[in-house]
Amino acid sequence: MRIHLAIGFLILYGIAMLRPIAPILEYQLNRDYIANVLCINKDQPITVCEGSCYLAKRLKQQQQKEQSAPQVQL
């Protein structure tokens, strides 16, 4: 029983540690879709944005969400 509880806590901890890089993983997995559909600069064929504008916007949202979250004082 204790080993299952310990493994569960380790999995939850791992998920919490990966949360800040979730937008980067999402971008890497869906790069073609983001570049063709969600990209702001898709009308400008000269730019080589390839969806990095969308990634920057998501990273900014994640950063603002982390700053606005209440900090736990120990």
N, C-alpha and C positions, 0 to 999 in steps of 0.2 A: 504494500500500500504506500509506504513512504517513497519508494523508488518511482512510482507512478506520479505521485504528487511533485517530486523533485523534477522529473522530466517535464511535467506540465508547466511548472514555473520557469524552467529553462526555455521552453518554447515561447512562452509569453514574453519573456525578457528579450529573446532574439527578435521577435516581431516588433517590440517597442524600439529596439536599437536600429532596425531597418526602416522605420517610418520616415526619417528625414531624407532618405535616398529613394523613396518610393517614386517621386516624379521622374527621376533619372531612369529608373528601371522601366517605368511606363513608357517613356520616350524611346528607349532602346528597343523595346518590344513592338511598339506601334509606329515606328519612324515613317514608313511609307504612307500610312493612313494619315498621320498628322501633317506630313508635308503636302499631300494632295488635297486634303479636305479642310483641316483646321488651321493651316498656316495663314497668317495675316498677309504675308508678302507673296502669295501665290500668283498674283496678277503681274508681278515684276519678274520676268524670266531672267534678268541679268543677275539678280541676287542669288547667292548660294545658301540661303537660309536653311532649307531642308527641315523646317519645323523647329529650329532652335529658338525662334521667337516665342513659340508656344511653350517650350521648355522653360525659358526665362520667366514667362508669366506664371507658370505653375510653381517654380521655385520661389518666386516672390510671394505667392499666396501661402505657400508652406511656411515661409519665414515669418510672415505676418501672423499666421495662426499660432506659431510657437511663441511669439512675443506676447500675444494677447492672452494666452493660456495662463491661468494662475500658477504661480510657482509654489511648490510645497516646501515649507520650512521645516527642517529637522531639528 
